Amino acid sequence: MSPRLTLATAARVLGQIRHDRRTIALLLIVPCVLLGLGAWIFADTKTMAGGNLFDQIGGPLLGIFPFVVIFLVTSIATLRERQSGTLERLLTLPLGKGDLIAGYAIAFGVVAAVQATVACGFAVYVLGLDVRGPVWLLLVVAVMDALLGSALGLFVSAFAVTEFQAVQFMPAFVLPQFLLCGLFGPRDELPEGLRQFSDLLPLSYAVDAMTTITTKADATGDVLLDMLVVLGFVVAGVVLGAATLRRRTP
């Protein structure tokens, strides 16, 4: 791998995203709108302990919404590069698959960091999300969750032939994680088979980390363990994305 080629690829992808206003709006505005709707829906809903329900689920939603949006954008953008023949032309140059995927990972990693920062700031300072743990740690976890969506988007894009098929990975790959991640109830209360299956899903650990930060003042130790698992999935997604990369979609 060449750092120069990797950074050049990242710069090219970022340049494309910068000129696509609709994609920028999807990445930065949609998660904030969804979080705002959640806060509005649960504004007057109290938990059994008397707290605001949004304070209980706002953290997990902050991990889920950027994950879903960046997953969708990454998978479609990568597939479009193959369909247009761009990857085929690039790989005729002295550019390896590792350089290409690493460049994409860096580019979407930058986008994920910006997206997570905007969503986190909106949730805490506009919607008033109550965070018991450090706010900086909430931001770190939000960025990691968005990176997870980007890495998994790079991986699953290799199995789609059309953009419609890439969208179909949402219900097939993302929704089961959404249902089993602990948003609708503690994972410990799931039936045994589903609980064990949820332990294999990366979004479960991302939501666990977000829940811990928003509910515990001393959350750093538990969160770091969850983030190590998420980081492992991020690395695995990038590596598998490079291994399964095809020059062009048939």
N, C-alpha and C positions, 0 to 999 in steps of 0.2 A: 504493500500500500504506500502511496505517496501523499504526504500531508498537503502538498501544493494542489494536486488533482482533487483531493477530497474537499478542500476549502473552495476550490473553483466550482465544484459541483454544488456545494451548499450555497454559494453566492448566486449561481444561476437560478436555483430553485426559489430562493428568497426574492430575487428580482421578478420572477414570474408571479409570485404571490402578491408582491407589492403593487402590481399593476392590475390585479383582479379584485376590484372593490367588493363584489358580491361575496367572494370567499372571505375577505377580511371581515365583512359584516357578519357572516355566518360564524366565524371563529370568535369574534370579540363581543358581538352584541347578543347573539342568541342565548349563550349560557346565562348572561345577566338578566335577560328577559324571563327565562325559565325560572331562575332563582327568585326574581321579583314576583312572578305568579305564585310560586310556592309560599312566599312570605305573605302575600295577600290572601291566599286561600286559608292559611292557618293562623291569620292574625288574631282571631278571637278564640282559637281552640287551645284549651289547656290540657296538660298532661295530668295523670293521677296525682303527681306530686305538686301540682299547682303551677308549674312553669309553662312557658309558651311552647307549643308543639314545634314551631319552626326552629327554635333553638335546639331542639332535639334532633330534627332531621335535616337541618340546614347544612351541617357539616358533611354528612354523607352525600347530599345533593351536590354540594360544591365539588366533591370528588367524582361524581357520576357524570354530570352534564358536560364538563370540559372533556372528559374521557370519551364520551360518545361522539361529540362533535369532531374532535381531532381525529378519531378513528375513521370516521366517514370521509373526511376531507383527504386524509393521507392515502387511504386505500383507493379512492377514485382518482386522485392526482397521479399516483404511481401507475395505475392501470392506463390512464390516458397517455402517459409517456410511452408505454409499450404499443398501444394502438396506433399512435401517430408515427411510429418508427424511430422516435428520438433515441430510445435506448439502443436500438440496433445500430444507429449511426455512431452513438457515443462509444459503444463497445468495439467499434472498428479502430478506435484511437488507442493510444497506450493508457487505457483506463480500465482497471480491473473491477470485478463485481464488488469487491470490498470497498474500493474507493467510491464507487457509485452509491452503494447503500449507506456507507458512513456519511457521505455528503448529504444524502436525503435525511438521515437521522439527525445530523447537526442542524439542517435547515428547519425541519419540523420541530426539533427540540427548541430552537429559538422561538418559533411561533408558539409552541406549547407554553414556554415560560411567560411570554407576553400575555397570552390568553389567560393563564392561571392567575397572573398578577392582577389583571383587570377584574376577573371574576371574584377573586378573594377580597380585593379592596372594596368592590361593590357590596359584597355580602356583609362585610364587617362594618364599613363606615357609612353605607347608605341604608342597608336593610337592618342594621343593628344586631347582627348575629352575635349572640353571647358566646365568647370563647374563653373557657377557663384556663387553658394552657397558653403558651406563648404564641402570639400572632405570627411571628416569623416562622415558627415551626409549621403552622397551618399553611403558610405560603409555600414552604418547601414541599410539603405533602401534596398540595394542589398541583405544583409543577411536576412532581413525580407521577401523579395520576394522569396528567396530560401527556407526559412522555410515554407512559404505558400505552395509552390509546394510539399514539403515533407509531410505536414499535409494533404493536399488534396489527395496525393497519397496513404497515409495510409487509408483514408476513402474510396476511390473508389475501392481499391483492394478487399474490402469485397464483391463486386458485380461481380467480375470476376471469372470464373471457370478455364480458361486456360490463359497462357501468351499472346496468340493471342488476347483474349478478353480484357486483360489489355491494350494492345497496341491500341485497338479500342476505348478506352476512350479518346485517343488523339483528333481525329476529333470530337467526340461527346461532350467532356467536355471542352477541352482546346481551340480548334479553334474558337468556337463562342466568347469566351472571347478575343482571339487574334484580331478578327475582330472588336469588339465593345469597346475595351479598350481605344481608342483614338490615336492609333498609326498612323492611316491613315487620321486622321482629328479630330478636336475638337469634343468631345462628345456632346457639346451643339448644334452642327449643325446636329446631327442625327435626323431622324424622331421621333416624340414624343414617339411612342410606343417603338422604339429601345432605345431611350435615357433613358426611365424609366427602361427598362430591363437591360441596362448597369450599372445602379446604384445599381443593385443587385449582380453584379459580382465582386469578390474580385480583379481580375487583373486590373480592372478599377482604383481602388484606388492606387494600386502599381505603375501603369504607371503615374497617376496624380502626385504622389510624386516625381518620377524620373524626370518628365518634369519640375516640379516646381524648383527642386534643380539646374537643368542645365540651367534654364532661369532666375532665380531670385536670387539676392545676399542675400536678407533677406527672406529666405524661411522656417525658422524653424517652425514658428507657423502653417502654412498651412500643412507642411509635417507631423507634429506630429498628426494632426487630421486624415489625411489619414492613418498613421501608426497604430493609435488606431483601425481603422476599419479593417485593415489587421490583426492585432493581434487578434481581435475578431474572424475572420475567421480561424486563426491558431488554437486557443483554441477549437473552435467548431469542426474543422476537427479532432483533436486528441480525443476529447470526443466522437464524433460520431464513430470514428474508433474503440474505445474501446467497445462501445455499440453494434456495429455490427460485432465484431470479432467472427469468427467461428473457432472451433478447427481444422477442416480439410475441404478442398474443396471436395465436393461430386464427 
